[in-house]
Amino acid sequence: MKQARAEAIFRAVFARDGGRCVHCGVAVVRRGPGLHRAPNLATLDHVIPRSHGGPTRAENLVLACAACNNARGTLDVETFRATRPPLSHGDRDRE
């Protein structure tokens, strides 16, 4: 995917989801200078995983913190939400 298109999709999904992980509600932070790993780092999560044929389009992407995205793996969203263990985040400011 071209960088400009990827950035446009990321900005659109970030705005649509209000800058919060759709799975746990934690406020996420965007990657920047000196910030490459953090449990609350903003990532894009495929609703239908790519490994199951899910496309990389805004309609199939949600904003997720790195902790939730890594924990979910290829589980479907309903299974993940029903079975996920409590996650430890550096930032717990849910509203």
C-alpha positions in Angstrom: 0.0 0.0 0.0 1.4 3.4 -0.9 2.4 5.5 2.1 0.1 8.5 1.3 -2.9 6.1 1.0 -2.0 4.3 4.2 -1.6 7.6 6.1 -5.0 8.8 4.8 -6.7 5.6 5.9 -5.0 5.8 9.3 -6.1 9.4 9.8 -9.7 8.6 8.7 -10.0 5.6 11.1 -8.3 7.5 14.0 -10.9 10.3 13.6 -13.8 7.9 13.1 -13.0 6.0 16.3 -12.3 9.1 18.3 -8.6 8.3 19.1 -9.6 5.4 21.4 -9.2 1.6 21.2 -12.5 0.1 20.1 -11.8 -3.0 22.2 -10.9 -1.5 25.6 -11.6 2.2 25.3 -8.0 3.4 26.2 -6.8 6.6 24.6 -4.2 5.7 22.0 -1.1 7.6 21.0 0.3 7.9 17.5 3.8 6.7 16.7 6.3 9.5 16.7 9.9 10.3 17.3 11.1 8.2 20.2 7.8 6.3 20.5 7.8 3.0 18.7 6.5 0.6 21.3 3.9 1.1 24.0 0.8 -0.8 25.0 -1.4 2.2 24.1 0.3 2.8 20.7 -2.3 3.3 18.0 -2.6 0.5 15.5 -5.1 -0.5 12.8 -6.9 -3.8 13.4 -8.6 -5.7 10.6 -12.2 -6.6 11.6 -11.9 -9.6 9.2 -8.2 -10.5 9.5 -6.1 -10.4 6.4 -5.3 -14.1 6.9 -9.0 -14.7 6.4 -9.3 -12.6 3.3 -10.2 -9.3 5.0 -9.4 -6.2 2.8 -7.3 -3.3 4.0 -10.0 -0.7 3.6 -11.3 1.8 6.2 -14.6 -0.2 6.4 -12.7 -3.3 7.6 -10.3 -1.4 9.9 -10.7 -0.2 13.5 -8.4 1.7 15.8 -6.9 -0.6 18.5 -4.2 -0.2 21.1 -1.1 -2.4 20.4 -2.0 -4.5 23.5 -5.4 -5.4 22.2 -4.3 -5.9 18.6 -1.5 -8.2 19.7 -3.8 -10.1 22.1 -6.6 -10.5 19.5 -4.4 -12.1 16.8 -6.7 -13.8 14.4 -9.7 -14.3 16.7 -13.0 -12.8 15.5 -14.0 -9.7 17.4 -16.8 -11.4 19.4 -14.7 -14.2 20.6 -11.9 -11.8 21.6 -14.2 -9.5 23.5 -15.8 -12.5 25.3 -12.5 -14.2 26.3 -9.8 -11.5 26.5 -7.9 -11.3 29.8 -7.6 -7.9 31.5 -4.9 -5.9 29.8 -2.3 -3.9 31.4 -1.9 -0.4 29.8 0.3 2.4 30.8 -2.6 4.8 30.1 -6.0 3.9 31.7 -8.0 7.1 31.1 -11.3 5.8 29.9 -14.2 8.1 29.7 
